[in-house]
Amino acid sequence: MFDIPPDLHGRREHDPFLVAVTRFFTGIERVRSLRRARVTRAPRPLSRELILLVREVTQEAEDVVSIRLATWNNAPLPAWQPGCHLDLRLPSGRRRQYSLCGDPADRTSYRIAVRRLPGGEGGSLEVHETLTEGRVVRVQGPRNAFPFLPNERYLFLAGGIGITPILPMVKAAQRVGADWRLIYTGRDLASLPFLNELEGLPEGRVTVRTDDEHGVPDCADLLAGTPGDAAIYCCGPAPMIDGVRAAFRAGERASGTLHFERFAPAPVVGGQPFEVELARSGKTITVPADRSALEAIKAELPDVAYSCQQGFCGTCRVGVLSGDVDRRASSDRAGEDSMLICVSRASGGRIGLDL
């Protein structure tokens, strides 16, 4: 490259083209340097927690109240679909899950319903006693562990408070013109919430049967006459779900499917006893073959966090310090250094947890 001679004062001539080219490439190199020097920051976890206000509390049936939640200014809430639930953080710190039973098209409020269970673990009593109008609550969600899938024919089975996730499904099936039936069971009419909302549905599609009038239903009878390709959605007490599952397996169905949601954890099947070492206290407890690690740990640590007890909410996830995990939930993935103590177990005889 030829050398540009200096001017009379010893300065070199500034060629405009060369100056522009030099600045262009200098700028590119500077940008590259800044990118290399930029400190990589860890992404912030996405929080789905909402702070909501109790707008309305309504007595829906004997020992059942519905609670309508909204923002301070009725701002639009995250969308949801039939089958979704909210994780509700109660004033005591307990976390409980309740199905959304309102209208998914209503983005200004969420509705849940809770039955008072005096013999339970205190969550339902706390809802009834403390969630009054004007109370502020924290929720997470909505999340869907009971998805409502498109189909031409449906059979809906609801037992008592199990109507809560089923009700939006029934209304959705009606809107799209599907062929559907609902069988709603319970102890007596006084115990069944939302009967008034079922009265507006087409005649002949809803059957209400109570134990005091019709006797305890036989699950095979509940499925009788259901088309072989129907999607069956069931929510209710454990005996009802277990009976429906057994009747479904015994029947001959062409392409039908069974979907269900439990109120309580499923019984432990094929479990082996094992020991859990609680690292923070140094204590070791024994988990029987027919109980979950959560149940055994609660006896020693009553404040241990949990919610669904079915392996999908993640509230009870605990760090694993030693031992191998028998993972029994799709959300409890292999390779993680943690486990869901409500369902997963030790694959060996002993496991150490960060508790």
C-alpha positions as CSV (number, residue, x, y, z in Angstrom):
1,M,0.0,0.0,0.0
2,F,1.4,3.4,-0.9
3,D,2.3,5.9,1.8
4,I,0.4,9.2,1.8
5,P,3.0,12.1,2.1
6,P,2.7,14.5,5.0
7,D,1.5,18.1,4.4
8,L,3.7,21.2,5.0
9,H,3.2,20.9,8.7
10,G,4.3,17.2,8.8
11,R,0.6,15.9,9.1
12,R,-0.7,13.3,6.8
13,E,-3.5,14.0,4.4
14,H,-6.9,12.6,5.8
15,D,-8.5,10.8,3.0
16,P,-12.3,10.9,3.7
17,F,-12.9,7.4,2.3
18,L,-10.1,5.8,4.3
19,V,-11.3,7.6,7.5
20,A,-14.9,6.3,7.0
21,V,-13.7,2.7,6.3
22,T,-11.4,2.8,9.4
23,R,-14.2,4.0,11.6
24,F,-16.6,1.4,10.3
25,F,-14.3,-1.5,11.1
26,T,-13.2,0.0,14.4
27,G,-16.9,0.2,15.4
28,I,-17.5,-3.4,14.6
29,E,-14.5,-4.5,16.6
30,R,-15.6,-2.4,19.5
31,V,-19.1,-4.0,19.5
32,R,-17.5,-7.5,19.4
33,S,-15.3,-6.5,22.4
34,L,-18.3,-5.3,24.4
35,R,-20.2,-8.6,23.6
36,R,-17.2,-10.7,24.8
37,A,-16.8,-8.6,27.9
38,R,-20.5,-8.5,28.8
39,V,-21.3,-10.4,32.0
40,T,-23.9,-13.1,31.5
41,R,-26.6,-12.8,34.1
42,A,-28.7,-15.7,35.2
43,P,-32.3,-15.4,34.0
44,R,-34.8,-14.5,36.6
45,P,-37.3,-17.2,37.3
46,L,-40.8,-16.5,36.0
47,S,-43.2,-15.9,38.9
48,R,-46.8,-16.8,38.4
49,E,-47.9,-15.6,41.9
50,L,-50.9,-13.2,42.0
51,I,-52.1,-11.1,44.8
52,L,-55.9,-11.2,44.7
53,L,-58.8,-9.9,46.8
54,V,-61.7,-12.0,48.0
55,R,-64.6,-10.3,46.3
56,E,-67.5,-12.6,47.2
57,V,-68.2,-15.6,49.4
58,T,-71.4,-17.6,48.7
59,Q,-72.9,-20.6,50.5
60,E,-73.4,-23.1,47.7
61,A,-74.5,-26.2,49.7
62,E,-74.2,-27.7,53.1
63,D,-70.6,-27.0,54.3
64,V,-69.6,-25.7,50.8
65,V,-68.8,-22.1,50.0
66,S,-67.7,-20.6,46.7
67,I,-65.1,-17.8,46.7
68,R,-64.7,-15.3,44.0
69,L,-61.2,-13.8,43.6
70,A,-60.2,-10.7,41.6
71,T,-57.5,-8.0,41.3
72,W,-57.9,-4.7,43.1
73,N,-59.0,-2.9,39.9
74,N,-60.6,-5.8,38.1
75,A,-57.7,-6.0,35.7
76,P,-57.7,-9.0,33.3
77,L,-56.5,-12.3,34.9
78,P,-54.5,-15.0,33.1
79,A,-56.6,-17.2,30.9
80,W,-57.6,-20.7,31.9
81,Q,-59.3,-23.8,30.5
82,P,-61.7,-26.3,32.1
83,G,-59.7,-28.6,34.4
84,C,-57.4,-25.8,35.7
85,H,-56.7,-25.2,39.4
86,L,-55.2,-22.5,41.6
87,D,-52.6,-23.0,44.2
88,L,-53.9,-21.0,47.1
89,R,-51.5,-19.8,49.9
90,L,-53.5,-19.6,53.1
91,P,-52.8,-17.1,55.8
92,S,-51.2,-19.8,57.9
93,G,-48.7,-20.6,55.2
94,R,-50.5,-23.8,54.1
95,R,-50.8,-24.3,50.3
96,R,-53.8,-26.0,48.9
97,Q,-55.1,-26.6,45.4
98,Y,-58.7,-25.8,44.3
99,S,-60.3,-26.3,40.9
100,L,-61.6,-23.3,39.0
101,C,-65.3,-23.7,38.6
102,G,-66.4,-20.4,37.0
103,D,-66.5,-19.2,33.4
104,P,-63.2,-19.3,31.5
105,A,-64.5,-16.4,29.4
106,D,-64.7,-14.2,32.5
107,R,-61.2,-12.7,32.8
108,T,-62.1,-10.4,35.7
109,S,-62.4,-13.1,38.4
110,Y,-61.7,-16.6,39.4
111,R,-64.1,-18.8,41.3
112,I,-63.3,-21.8,43.5
113,A,-65.4,-23.9,45.9
114,V,-64.4,-25.5,49.1
115,R,-66.1,-28.1,51.3
116,R,-65.5,-27.8,55.1
117,L,-63.8,-31.0,56.3
118,P,-63.7,-31.0,60.1
119,G,-61.6,-34.2,60.1
120,G,-59.1,-33.0,57.5
121,E,-55.7,-31.4,57.9
122,G,-57.0,-27.9,58.5
123,G,-56.9,-26.3,55.0
124,S,-60.6,-26.3,54.4
125,L,-61.4,-25.1,57.9
126,E,-59.0,-22.2,57.4
127,V,-60.6,-21.3,54.1
128,H,-64.1,-21.2,55.7
129,E,-63.0,-19.3,58.8
130,T,-60.5,-16.8,57.4
131,L,-61.3,-16.1,53.7
132,T,-63.9,-13.4,54.2
133,E,-64.8,-10.6,51.8
134,G,-62.0,-8.1,51.5
135,R,-59.2,-10.6,52.5
136,V,-56.0,-10.5,50.5
137,V,-54.7,-13.9,49.3
138,R,-51.8,-15.1,47.2
139,V,-52.3,-17.6,44.5
140,Q,-50.2,-19.3,41.8
141,G,-51.5,-20.5,38.5
142,P,-53.8,-21.3,36.8
143,R,-52.3,-24.7,36.1
144,N,-53.9,-27.7,34.4
145,A,-53.3,-31.3,35.6
146,F,-56.8,-32.4,34.4
147,P,-57.0,-31.2,30.8
148,F,-60.3,-31.2,28.9
149,L,-59.6,-32.7,25.5
150,P,-61.7,-32.4,22.3
151,N,-64.0,-35.3,21.6
152,E,-67.4,-36.0,20.0
153,R,-68.9,-37.8,23.1
154,Y,-68.4,-37.4,26.8
155,L,-69.6,-39.0,30.1
156,F,-69.0,-36.8,33.1
157,L,-69.0,-38.3,36.6
158,A,-68.9,-36.0,39.6
159,G,-69.1,-37.0,43.2
160,G,-70.0,-34.2,45.6
161,I,-67.4,-31.4,45.5
162,G,-65.9,-33.2,42.5
163,I,-68.4,-31.1,40.5
164,T,-65.9,-28.2,40.6
165,P,-63.6,-29.2,37.7
166,I,-66.4,-31.0,35.9
167,L,-68.9,-28.0,35.7
168,P,-66.8,-25.9,33.3
169,M,-66.2,-29.1,31.2
170,V,-70.0,-29.7,30.9
171,K,-70.6,-26.2,29.8
172,A,-67.8,-26.3,27.3
173,A,-69.1,-29.6,25.8
174,Q,-72.6,-28.0,25.5
175,R,-71.1,-24.9,23.8
176,V,-69.4,-26.9,21.1
177,G,-72.4,-29.2,20.4
178,A,-70.8,-32.4,21.7
179,D,-72.9,-35.4,22.8
180,W,-72.6,-35.5,26.6
181,R,-74.1,-36.8,29.8
182,L,-73.5,-35.9,33.4
183,I,-74.1,-38.1,36.4
184,Y,-73.8,-36.2,39.7
185,T,-73.7,-38.2,42.9
186,G,-73.6,-37.4,46.6
187,R,-74.9,-38.1,50.0
188,D,-78.1,-36.0,49.7
189,L,-79.3,-33.0,47.8
190,A,-78.3,-30.6,50.5
191,S,-74.7,-31.6,50.1
192,L,-74.5,-31.0,46.3
193,P,-73.3,-27.5,45.2
194,F,-74.2,-25.8,42.0
195,L,-77.4,-27.7,41.4
196,N,-79.0,-24.4,40.3
197,E,-76.4,-24.0,37.5
198,L,-77.3,-27.4,36.1
199,E,-81.0,-26.5,35.8
200,G,-80.4,-24.5,32.7
201,L,-78.8,-27.3,30.8
202,P,-80.8,-29.4,28.3
203,E,-83.3,-31.8,29.8
204,G,-82.2,-35.5,29.9
205,R,-78.5,-34.9,29.9
206,V,-78.1,-34.5,33.7
207,T,-78.8,-37.2,36.2
208,V,-78.6,-36.4,39.9
209,R,-78.6,-39.4,42.2
210,T,-78.1,-39.3,45.9
211,D,-77.3,-42.1,48.4
212,D,-80.3,-41.4,50.6
213,E,-82.7,-41.9,47.7
214,H,-81.0,-44.2,45.3
215,G,-78.4,-46.0,47.4
216,V,-74.6,-46.0,46.9
217,P,-74.1,-46.2,43.1
218,D,-72.5,-49.2,41.5
219,C,-69.7,-47.9,39.2
220,A,-70.4,-50.4,36.5
221,D,-73.9,-49.0,36.4
222,L,-72.6,-45.5,36.0
223,L,-70.7,-46.5,32.9
224,A,-73.6,-48.5,31.4
225,G,-74.8,-47.4,28.0
226,T,-71.8,-45.1,27.4
227,P,-70.6,-45.2,23.8
228,G,-67.3,-47.1,23.4
229,D,-65.5,-44.1,22.0
230,A,-66.6,-41.6,24.6
231,A,-64.2,-39.7,26.8
232,I,-65.0,-40.2,30.5
233,Y,-64.1,-37.5,33.0
234,C,-64.4,-38.4,36.7
235,C,-63.8,-36.5,39.8
236,G,-64.8,-37.5,43.3
237,P,-63.9,-39.5,46.4
238,A,-61.2,-42.2,46.2
239,P,-63.7,-45.2,46.3
240,M,-65.7,-43.7,43.4
241,I,-62.5,-43.2,41.2
242,D,-61.2,-46.6,42.1
243,G,-64.5,-48.2,41.2
244,V,-64.8,-46.4,37.9
245,R,-61.3,-47.3,36.9
246,A,-62.0,-51.0,37.7
247,A,-65.3,-50.9,35.7
248,F,-63.6,-49.1,32.8
249,R,-60.9,-51.7,32.6
250,A,-63.4,-54.5,32.7
251,G,-65.6,-53.1,29.9
252,E,-64.9,-53.4,26.2
253,R,-64.3,-50.0,24.8
254,A,-63.3,-49.3,21.2
255,S,-61.3,-46.1,21.6
256,G,-62.7,-44.4,24.7
257,T,-60.5,-42.8,27.4
258,L,-60.8,-42.3,31.1
259,H,-59.6,-39.1,32.8
260,F,-59.8,-38.6,36.5
261,E,-58.7,-36.3,39.3
262,R,-58.4,-37.3,42.9
263,F,-59.1,-35.3,46.1
264,A,-56.6,-37.3,48.0
265,P,-53.4,-39.1,47.2
266,A,-53.6,-42.5,45.5
267,P,-52.6,-45.5,47.7
268,V,-49.0,-46.6,47.5
269,V,-48.7,-49.6,45.3
270,G,-45.6,-51.9,45.1
271,G,-43.8,-49.9,47.8
272,Q,-40.9,-51.2,49.8
273,P,-39.9,-49.8,53.3
274,F,-36.9,-47.5,53.4
275,E,-35.1,-45.1,55.7
276,V,-34.9,-41.3,55.3
277,E,-32.1,-39.4,56.9
278,L,-33.1,-35.8,57.8
279,A,-29.8,-34.0,57.3
280,R,-30.6,-30.9,59.2
281,S,-31.7,-32.6,62.4
282,G,-29.6,-35.7,62.0
283,K,-32.6,-37.9,62.6
284,T,-33.5,-41.0,60.7
285,I,-37.1,-42.2,60.1
286,T,-38.6,-45.3,58.6
287,V,-41.1,-45.1,55.7
288,P,-43.4,-48.2,55.7
289,A,-44.2,-50.0,52.5
290,D,-47.7,-48.6,52.3
291,R,-47.0,-45.0,53.2
292,S,-45.4,-42.1,51.4
293,A,-42.2,-40.4,52.5
294,L,-44.3,-37.2,53.0
295,E,-46.6,-39.0,55.5
296,A,-43.7,-40.3,57.5
297,I,-41.8,-37.0,57.4
298,K,-44.9,-35.0,58.5
299,A,-44.9,-37.0,61.8
300,E,-41.5,-35.6,62.5
301,L,-41.7,-32.2,60.8
302,P,-45.3,-31.0,60.9
303,D,-44.5,-27.8,59.0
304,V,-43.0,-29.6,55.9
305,A,-44.4,-27.9,52.7
306,Y,-46.8,-29.9,50.5
307,S,-50.0,-29.4,48.6
308,C,-51.4,-31.8,46.0
309,Q,-49.9,-35.0,47.4
310,Q,-50.1,-36.5,43.9
311,G,-46.8,-35.5,42.3
312,F,-47.6,-32.6,40.0
313,C,-47.6,-29.3,41.9
314,G,-43.9,-29.5,43.0
315,T,-44.5,-27.9,46.5
316,C,-43.0,-30.8,48.4
317,R,-39.8,-31.0,46.2
318,V,-36.8,-31.6,48.5
319,G,-33.0,-31.8,47.8
320,V,-31.5,-35.3,47.7
321,L,-28.1,-35.5,49.4
322,S,-27.5,-39.3,49.2
323,G,-29.1,-42.4,47.8
324,D,-31.1,-43.2,44.7
325,V,-34.6,-42.1,43.9
326,D,-37.5,-44.3,42.7
327,R,-39.2,-41.5,40.7
328,R,-43.0,-42.1,40.5
329,A,-44.2,-38.9,38.9
330,S,-43.7,-37.5,35.4
331,S,-42.7,-34.2,36.9
332,D,-39.9,-35.9,39.0
333,R,-37.3,-36.2,36.2
334,A,-34.3,-38.4,36.3
335,G,-30.9,-36.8,36.9
336,E,-32.3,-34.1,39.2
337,D,-30.8,-33.8,42.7
338,S,-34.2,-33.5,44.3
339,M,-37.4,-35.5,44.7
340,L,-41.1,-35.1,45.3
341,I,-41.6,-36.7,48.7
342,C,-45.3,-37.1,48.2
343,V,-45.0,-39.9,45.7
344,S,-41.3,-40.8,44.9
345,R,-39.4,-43.2,47.1
346,A,-35.9,-44.5,47.6
347,S,-34.9,-47.2,45.2
348,G,-32.4,-48.6,47.8
349,G,-32.8,-49.0,51.5
350,R,-31.9,-45.5,52.5
351,I,-31.9,-41.9,51.2
352,G,-30.7,-38.6,52.6
353,L,-32.8,-35.4,52.3
354,D,-32.1,-31.8,52.8
355,L,-34.6,-31.5,55.6
